[in-house]
Every structure is written in C-alpha cells, then in structure tokens.
Amino acid sequence: MSTTDKAKNKAEKVAGQAKEKFGTATGDRKKRDEGRTDQIKSDVKDAGEKVKDAFRH
C-alpha cells in the first residue's frame, strides 16, 4: 500500500470520527451515522489495499 493511500485512508477515518463525535454531541443522528459510515469506508479501503499488497509480494 502506498504511503499516499495510507494517509488518505487515515485522514478519512479521523474525519469520520470527528463527524461522529460532533453528531453525538449535538444530537444529530444523521451526522453521527455519516461519521460511522466514513470510518467503515476507510477500513474497507485499507483492507482492500492490504489484499492487493499480499498478491504483489
């Protein structure tokens, strides 16, 4: 996995965590759920990159 991909995935995960916490703090369920979805997307992308790396080596 390239360093750029790792950084993008990490940034997306951190942004999702912030969005989830903001939604929780303000009582905005939609924003909270969007944050959780962003985190899941980041995790899935990370897993996909790891699978690609496994086949390259």
C-alpha positions as CSV (number, residue, x, y, z in Angstrom):
1,M,0.0,0.0,0.0
2,S,1.4,3.3,-0.9
3,T,2.0,5.9,1.7
4,T,-0.4,8.3,0.0
5,D,-3.2,5.7,0.2
6,K,-2.5,5.1,3.9
7,A,-2.6,8.8,4.6
8,K,-5.8,9.3,2.7
9,N,-7.5,6.4,4.5
10,K,-6.2,7.6,7.9
11,A,-7.5,11.2,7.1
12,E,-10.9,9.8,6.1
13,K,-11.1,7.7,9.3
14,V,-10.1,10.7,11.5
15,A,-12.7,12.9,9.8
16,G,-15.3,10.3,10.3
17,Q,-14.5,10.0,14.0
18,A,-14.8,13.8,14.3
19,K,-18.1,13.8,12.4
20,E,-19.4,11.0,14.6
21,K,-18.4,12.8,17.8
22,F,-19.9,16.1,16.6
23,G,-23.2,14.4,15.7
24,T,-23.3,12.6,19.1
25,A,-22.6,15.9,20.9
26,T,-25.2,17.8,19.1
27,G,-27.8,15.1,18.9
28,D,-27.6,15.0,15.1
29,R,-28.1,11.3,14.3
30,K,-27.6,11.8,10.6
31,K,-24.2,13.4,11.1
32,R,-23.3,10.7,13.6
33,D,-24.2,8.0,11.2
34,E,-22.3,9.7,8.3
35,G,-19.2,9.7,10.5
36,R,-19.6,6.0,11.2
37,T,-20.1,5.3,7.5
38,D,-16.9,7.3,6.7
39,Q,-15.0,5.2,9.2
40,I,-16.2,1.9,7.7
41,K,-15.4,3.1,4.2
42,S,-11.9,3.8,5.3
43,D,-11.5,0.4,7.0
44,V,-12.7,-1.3,3.8
45,K,-10.3,0.6,1.6
46,D,-7.5,-0.2,4.0
47,A,-8.4,-3.9,3.8
48,G,-8.6,-3.8,0.0
49,E,-5.1,-2.3,-0.2
50,K,-3.7,-4.9,2.1
51,V,-5.2,-7.7,-0.1
52,K,-3.6,-6.1,-3.2
53,D,-0.3,-5.9,-1.4
54,A,-0.5,-9.6,-0.4
55,F,-0.8,-10.5,-4.1
56,R,2.0,-8.3,-5.2
57,H,4.5,-10.0,-2.9
